């Protein structure tokens, strides 16, 4: 009998920076997310390094002393990758690689790597490749600088600049070709959307790993890939769903994340056409995450960038089965009560009260409160349908169980 091979994870080190914009709590949270990204990409975090500094070192981002500490740990523990939470300049990346002699990544390149792994369709692969080349283009400057500086000498008259320009031209040509390819696919997808008829369109949006695909599977009774990893879904999936007697289209889209690279937002804006053209958004939130309110803000920011912030939205607070509020000892007079100490009942009385009927609390995995969820979605879709087709007088049931 053959033994199952255990998965080998590449050992990695994470580096974060404390500054005026990122306090200790924030950096810890970002590094937690970066560790999850590393795990998703196939890595295992051996150690974290954090340095407090108001001004980043222009050569290596972190100070020389901290770099020596990282270098010693990398050599002693056979580390394969060092991953920075903040984006590195091309120069910083070169300098760090030269000193540490291992793979150097930042959050952007790590996300790009995950996207490259997850892309299944030709459309997604083209979008990822475009983002990768746009990330690579400014970093080509360092590949031949050792030649560029040497203007004279035998055999050294100008080849450096020539090589750089050649590489840049190749990459620019590839970017241009990919953009043309995406435009062609966009036109095809636009035709497909037009062929779907006049059905009401509903789109699932939210931070990555909040349970959108799981909810999609439950509602549409389909088998969309869902996994407890970041960016499990890259390709937009559209399913026809019927609640009561009312059909509509439901789409599952790529998850959002903080510090999302600009080139990724640009490359995936065409994928988010499903969001732009939706009549109703279901903003799914992982209420069990301690910083879910910041996740909501990040999603709303990107919705604003793609001009979809004003759409009719239902807030779907998922994973109520995993929600655990922090407690304060009765004798503890120093700790101030925050939203992290609220029960779900108390949370509903905060800003969530303003959302009113447009907030639903569910567990897609355990199928808790899904009847209430279906009824609420049905009411919204029905209202949109009646507004769009006032002449359509077919019977809408007051209660879904009549059908």
VENDA-V662341 format. One record per helix or strand of 2 or more residues. SS is the DSSP state (2 for helix, 1 for strand). FROM is the first residue (numbers start at 1). TO is the last residue. If there is no record, write none. Layout:
# VENDA-V662341
SS/FROM/TO  SS/FROM/TO
This chain:
# VENDA-V662341
1/10/18  2/24/41  1/43/52  2/64/77  1/81/84  2/90/100  1/103/106  2/107/118  2/122/142  2/145/148  2/159/194  1/201/207  2/212/220  1/237/243  1/246/252  2/262/267  2/273/276  1/280/286  2/292/305  1/313/318  2/320/322  2/339/341  2/344/347  2/352/358  1/359/361  2/370/388  2/400/402
